Amino acid sequence: MSLLVKGGTVVGPTGTRVADVLVEGEKIVAVLDPSFTPTITANEVIDASGKYVIPGGIDAHTHMEMPFGGTSASDTFDTGTRAAAYGGTTTIIDFAIQRTGEVVQDGLAAWRAKTEGECHIDYAFHMILGGVDTDALKAMDQLVADEGITSFKLFMAYPGVFYSDDGQILRAMQTARANGAMIMMHAENGIAIDVLVQQALERGETDPIYHGITRPAALEAEATNRAIALAEVAQDCPLYIVHLSASQALAKVAEARDAGRNVFAETCPQYLYLTLEDQLGAPGFEGAKWVCSTPLRSKHESHARDLWKGLRSNDLAIVSTDHCPFCMKDQKEMGIGDFSKIPNGIGGVEHRVDLIFQGVVDGHLSLERWVETIATTPARMFGLYPQKGIVQPGSDADLVIYDPNGTTRIGVETHHMNMDYSAYEGVEIQGRVGTVISRGEVIVADGNYHGRKGRGKFLKRGLSSYLM
């Protein structure tokens, strides 16, 4: 089967041009000047005139079905990847989990079982190491060599759950430096945060806003700096800071990058658009909708402005979602009267492409940088390039036809995520995902879904091609 996308403006990391994209089967076979294509015949022709043609989005940080705080994320791999497709994301990288005392390979097998026959789009895995010991370090080598798992996430937060001490972190970094893997870091000082949380509860400060107040920016910055120092000791082990939210933490990343270090970071839409006061501080228990970690930051400080600047300067390389949704009913409500029991997570896998395009409309980013942060750099960072993340011959035919003249209104009544609220209720985007193509197959067109669960393929990833 052949498909011709005609007359659109193809956007890549190095520029834009009006071009026709020819697809055969699952691959892009040509990107052509429109004057060359009148004689080309295809089984299907899509008119993309006046629209952008971009590579399918890659969300490098999702948590479908993740167990947390006595419950599990409300999106399954079925519902979550379908919602992602609606929003122009054609690949996710989720997290398989190993906890203390568990075998790493068993954790990976459990997540492979969750995804079998369920995903609507292509998917890959990072590996969370919750118990770094000699066996886990050996497993890192095996996963890189045999399983296509080339990134490992560690936590400086959540003592007693996923927490690794500095010695464990250093040993994992040394192993990653030797086998070429990337270390991903949740950088918050969890030991100090637990003290602040307990003190707040003892004072009767139980509302959701105190989730943010007890996780101050200084403790994100301290942990970020410590992770960077440990990676330096591990001979510049590649380090990727996840869900960076605070100006002070960004400054530490920028300093390391200015020194030529292999230090990278992502941020998420919630830190660009939502705030401590307006969302976490909503009346009553409403703020629980926006409990996530790292937390939303104050609108009275420069965090959001600095994060947009970091995206422009590449001190922030990627926008991911950290999609980990929980419903208010029976899930977030577990924390009524005790903010520390609210499951941590926000759902947004369906809205990332739109929300960052709004940053283009608002003058924060260029079109090229939009595509870099949502597609090209995630592919390069996590060993999927050039199979994914670029519109060029030989790459997978993952394409989004994006209408800059359309509009999108986000809300619980129209989204496709398995959530009983929207974190972005009422937000209007000056743009719209029109057609979504995954490996040559149209799966979304004009708001109608044509995909199916089970068509998504597992991707064995290579090593990062983004290192300095």
C-alpha positions in Angstrom: 0.0 0.0 0.0 1.2 3.5 -0.9 0.3 6.8 0.6 1.1 10.3 -0.7 0.8 13.3 1.7 0.7 16.3 -0.7 1.4 20.0 -0.3 2.1 20.3 3.4 4.9 22.2 5.1 7.3 19.6 6.4 8.9 20.7 9.6 12.1 19.2 10.9 14.8 20.3 13.4 16.7 22.2 10.7 13.9 24.0 8.9 10.7 23.9 7.0 9.8 23.3 3.3 6.7 22.6 1.3 7.1 19.0 0.2 5.2 15.8 -0.7 5.9 12.8 1.4 5.6 9.4 -0.2 5.0 6.3 1.9 5.3 2.7 0.9 4.1 0.2 3.5 5.5 1.3 6.9 8.3 3.5 5.6 8.8 6.9 4.1 10.4 6.4 0.7 10.7 10.0 -0.5 10.3 13.6 0.5 9.9 15.4 -2.8 9.5 18.9 -4.3 5.8 19.1 -5.3 6.8 19.7 -8.9 8.1 16.1 -9.1 5.0 14.3 -7.9 2.2 14.9 -10.5 3.2 11.6 -12.2 3.3 9.6 -8.9 0.4 7.4 -8.2 -0.5 6.2 -4.7 -3.3 4.1 -3.2 -4.3 7.0 -1.0 -3.6 10.7 -1.3 -4.0 13.2 1.6 -4.1 16.9 0.9 -2.0 18.6 3.6 -2.1 22.1 2.0 -1.9 24.8 4.6 -0.9 22.4 7.3 2.3 21.2 8.9 3.6 17.7 8.4 5.7 16.7 11.4 7.2 13.4 12.7 4.9 11.5 15.1 5.4 12.6 18.6 7.5 10.6 21.0 6.6 10.8 24.7 9.7 9.6 26.5 8.2 9.5 30.0 4.9 7.7 30.6 3.5 5.5 33.4 0.6 3.4 32.2 -0.9 1.1 34.8 1.8 2.1 37.3 1.2 0.9 40.9 1.6 3.8 43.3 0.3 4.6 46.8 -2.1 1.7 47.1 -3.6 2.1 43.7 -2.6 2.1 40.0 -2.5 4.7 37.3 -5.9 4.8 35.7 -4.8 4.5 32.1 -4.1 1.0 30.8 -1.7 0.5 27.8 -4.9 0.2 25.8 -6.6 3.4 26.9 -3.4 5.4 27.3 -1.8 4.7 23.9 -5.2 5.3 22.2 -5.4 8.7 23.8 -1.8 9.4 22.9 -2.6 8.6 19.3 -5.5 11.1 19.3 -3.0 13.7 20.4 -0.4 13.1 17.8 2.0 10.9 19.7 2.9 7.7 17.9 5.6 6.3 20.3 5.8 6.1 24.0 8.6 5.0 26.3 7.1 3.7 29.5 8.9 2.4 32.6 9.2 -1.2 33.7 9.7 -1.5 37.4 12.1 -3.5 39.7 11.6 -3.0 43.4 14.0 -3.9 46.3 14.4 -7.6 46.5 12.9 -8.3 43.0 14.8 -9.6 40.0 15.2 -6.9 37.3 14.4 -9.3 34.4 11.2 -10.3 36.2 10.1 -6.7 36.4 10.7 -6.3 32.7 8.8 -9.5 31.9 5.8 -8.2 33.9 5.6 -5.0 31.9 6.0 -6.9 28.6 3.0 -9.0 29.7 1.0 -5.8 30.4 1.6 -4.5 26.9 1.1 -7.7 25.0 -1.7 -7.2 22.4 -2.7 -3.9 24.1 -0.9 -1.0 22.5 -2.3 1.2 19.7 1.1 2.8 18.9 4.7 1.7 19.1 6.3 1.5 22.5 9.6 0.9 24.4 10.7 0.7 28.0 13.1 2.3 30.4 13.9 0.3 33.5 13.3 1.6 37.0 15.8 0.2 39.4 14.3 0.3 42.9 16.9 -2.0 44.4 20.4 -1.5 43.2 22.6 -4.4 44.2 25.2 -6.7 42.5 22.5 -8.7 40.7 20.8 -5.5 39.4 24.1 -4.2 38.1 24.6 -7.4 36.2 21.1 -7.2 34.9 21.8 -3.7 33.5 24.5 -5.2 31.2 22.1 -7.9 30.1 19.2 -5.6 29.3 21.5 -3.3 27.2 23.0 -6.2 25.3 19.9 -8.3 24.7 16.7 -6.5 25.4 17.1 -3.1 23.9 16.7 -1.4 27.3 19.4 1.3 27.3 18.2 3.7 30.0 17.7 3.2 33.7 15.8 5.4 36.1 16.9 5.9 39.8 15.1 7.9 42.5 16.6 10.2 45.1 13.0 10.5 46.5 10.5 8.1 48.0 12.5 6.4 50.8 11.3 2.9 51.4 9.7 2.7 47.9 12.2 3.4 45.0 14.9 5.4 46.9 18.6 4.8 46.1 21.4 6.1 48.3 24.4 7.9 46.9 26.5 4.7 46.9 23.9 2.8 44.9 23.5 5.7 42.5 27.3 5.8 42.0 27.5 2.1 41.3 24.7 2.2 38.8 26.3 5.2 37.1 29.6 3.4 36.8 27.9 0.4 35.3 26.0 2.6 32.8 29.3 4.4 31.9 30.8 1.1 31.0 27.9 -0.3 29.0 26.8 2.9 27.3 23.4 3.3 29.0 21.7 6.5 30.1 20.9 7.1 33.8 17.6 8.9 34.3 17.2 10.6 37.7 14.2 11.7 39.8 16.1 14.5 41.6 14.6 15.5 44.8 16.1 15.1 48.3 13.6 12.5 49.6 15.0 12.2 53.1 14.6 15.9 53.8 11.2 16.0 52.1 9.9 13.3 54.4 10.9 15.4 57.4 9.1 18.5 56.0 6.0 16.4 55.2 5.8 15.0 58.7 6.3 18.4 60.3 3.5 19.9 58.1 1.1 17.1 59.1 1.9 17.6 62.8 0.9 21.2 62.4 -2.4 20.2 60.8 -1.4 21.4 57.3 -3.2 18.6 55.3 -4.5 20.4 52.2 -3.1 19.5 48.7 -1.1 22.7 48.5 1.2 21.5 51.2 2.4 18.7 48.8 4.1 21.5 46.9 5.3 23.5 49.9 7.0 20.5 51.5 8.9 19.8 48.2 10.8 23.1 47.9 12.8 24.1 44.8 16.0 24.1 46.9 15.7 20.4 47.5 15.2 19.7 43.8 18.3 21.8 43.0 20.3 20.1 45.7 19.5 16.7 44.4 20.1 17.7 40.8 23.5 19.1 41.7 24.4 15.9 43.7 23.4 13.7 40.8 25.5 15.8 38.4 28.5 15.5 40.8 28.0 11.7 41.1 27.9 11.4 37.3 31.2 13.3 37.1 32.8 10.9 39.5 31.5 8.1 37.3 33.6 9.5 34.5 30.8 11.6 33.0 28.2 9.0 32.9 25.3 10.3 30.7 22.7 11.7 33.0 19.1 12.7 32.2 17.1 14.7 34.8 13.4 13.9 34.5 10.5 16.3 35.1 12.6 19.3 35.9 10.4 22.0 37.4 12.5 24.6 39.2 14.8 27.4 38.0 17.4 26.5 40.6 17.7 23.0 39.2 17.8 24.2 35.7 20.7 26.4 36.6 22.7 23.4 37.8 22.0 21.6 34.5 23.0 24.6 32.5 26.2 25.0 34.5 27.1 21.3 33.8 26.3 21.6 30.1 28.4 24.8 29.8 31.3 22.7 31.1 30.8 20.2 28.3 29.1 17.5 30.4 26.8 14.8 29.2 23.9 16.2 31.3 20.5 16.5 29.9 17.0 17.3 31.2 13.3 17.3 30.3 10.4 19.3 31.5 6.7 18.7 31.2 3.7 20.8 30.1 2.4 21.1 33.7 5.4 23.1 34.8 5.0 25.5 31.8 1.3 26.2 32.3 0.1 25.3 35.8 1.1 26.8 39.2 1.2 26.1 42.9 -1.3 28.9 43.7 -3.8 28.5 41.0 -4.0 24.7 40.8 -2.5 23.0 43.9 -4.0 25.8 46.0 -7.5 25.5 44.6 -10.3 25.6 47.2 -11.0 22.5 49.3 -9.6 19.3 48.0 -9.7 20.4 44.4 -5.9 20.9 44.3 -5.4 17.1 44.6 -6.0 17.0 40.8 -2.6 18.5 40.3 -0.5 16.6 42.9 2.6 15.4 41.1 6.3 15.2 41.9 8.3 17.3 41.3 5.5 19.7 42.3 4.0 22.7 40.5 5.9 25.8 41.3 4.9 29.3 42.4 3.6 31.8 39.8 5.3 34.5 41.8 8.7 33.2 40.9 10.4 32.8 37.5 10.2 29.1 37.0 7.9 28.8 34.0 9.7 31.7 32.2 13.0 30.1 32.9 11.8 26.7 31.6 10.7 28.2 28.3 14.1 29.8 28.0 15.7 26.5 28.8 13.8 24.9 26.0 15.0 27.6 23.6 18.6 27.2 24.7 18.6 23.4 24.8 19.5 23.3 28.5 16.1 21.5 28.5 16.2 19.0 25.6 12.8 17.4 25.7 9.2 17.9 26.7 7.7 14.7 28.1 4.5 14.3 30.1 5.3 12.0 33.0 1.8 10.8 32.3 0.6 9.0 35.4 -3.2 9.7 35.7 -5.4 9.0 38.7 -9.1 9.7 39.0 -10.4 11.9 41.7 -13.0 9.4 42.8 -11.6 6.5 44.8 -8.0 7.4 43.9 -7.0 11.1 44.6 -9.6 11.0 47.3 -7.4 8.6 49.3 -5.6 11.7 50.5 -8.5 13.6 52.0 -7.2 14.9 55.3 -3.6 13.9 54.5 -1.9 15.3 51.4 0.9 12.7 51.6 -1.6 9.9 50.7 -2.7 11.6 47.5 -1.4 9.4 44.5 1.2 11.5 42.7 0.5 12.0 39.0 -1.1 14.1 36.3 -2.5 12.9 33.0 -1.4 14.7 29.8 -0.3 12.2 27.1 -3.0 13.4 24.8 -2.2 17.1 25.0 1.6 17.5 24.8 1.9 18.1 21.1 -0.9 20.8 21.3 0.4 22.4 24.5 3.9 22.9 23.1 2.6 24.1 19.8 0.8 26.8 21.8 4.3 27.8 22.9 5.1 28.4 19.3 1.9 30.6 18.9 2.8 32.5 22.0 6.4 33.2 20.8 8.2 31.0 23.2 9.6 28.5 20.6 10.2 28.2 16.9 8.4 25.5 14.8 11.7 23.7 14.5 12.2 23.6 18.2 8.7 22.4 18.7 9.5 19.4 16.6 12.8 18.8 18.2 11.5 18.8 21.8 8.5 16.5 21.1 9.9 14.1 18.5 13.5 14.4 17.1 15.4 14.8 20.3 13.5 12.0 22.2 14.4 9.7 19.3 18.1 10.7 19.4 18.3 10.7 23.2 16.9 7.3 23.6 18.3 5.2 20.7 15.3 5.4 18.2 16.8 7.7 15.6 16.5 7.7 12.6 13.8 5.1 12.7 11.7 7.6 14.6 11.6 11.3 15.1 12.3 12.6 11.6 10.5 12.9 8.2 13.0 11.5 5.8 13.4 8.5 3.5 14.0 5.2 5.4 12.3 6.4 8.6 9.1 4.9 9.9 6.1 6.6 8.4 5.0 8.1 11.7 3.4 11.4 10.6 1.1 14.1 12.1 -0.7 16.5 9.8 -1.2 19.5 12.1 -3.6 22.3 11.3 -2.3 25.7 12.6 -5.6 27.3 11.7 -7.7 24.8 13.7 -8.5 25.1 17.4 -8.6 22.6 20.3 -10.4 23.0 23.5 -9.2 20.7 26.2 -11.6 19.2 28.7 -12.9 16.0 30.4 -15.9 15.8 28.0 -13.7 15.5 24.9 -10.4 13.9 26.0 -9.8 10.1 25.6 -7.7 9.4 28.7 -9.2 7.2 31.4 -9.7 10.1 33.9 -12.7 11.7 35.5 -11.2 15.2 35.2 -8.8 17.2 33.0 -5.7 18.9 34.4 -6.1 21.5 31.6 -9.9 22.0 31.7 -11.0 24.8 29.4 -7.5 25.5 27.9 -7.8 26.5 24.3 -5.1 25.7 21.8 -4.7 27.7 18.5 -3.9 24.6 16.5 -5.3 21.1 16.0 -4.0 17.6 15.4 -5.7 16.6 12.1 -4.4 13.3 10.7 -2.2 10.8 12.6 -0.3 8.2 10.7 1.5 5.3 12.5 3.9 3.2 10.3 2.0 4.1 7.2 -1.5 3.5 8.6 -3.9 6.4 9.2 -5.1 5.9 12.8 -6.7 9.3 13.4 -8.4 11.5 10.9 -10.6 14.5 11.6 -11.3 13.4 15.1 -12.3 9.9 14.2 -10.3 6.9 15.3 -9.2 4.2 12.9 -6.6 2.4 14.8 -6.8 -0.8 16.9 -5.2 -2.1 20.0 -2.4 -4.6 19.5 -1.0 -2.9 16.4 1.7 -1.2 18.3 5.1 -2.8 18.2 7.8 -3.1 20.9 10.9 -1.2 20.0 14.4 -2.5 21.0 16.4 0.7 21.4 20.0 1.4 20.7 22.3 3.6 22.7 21.8 7.4 22.8 23.1 9.3 19.7 22.8 12.6 21.5 25.9 12.5 23.6 28.5 15.2 23.5 
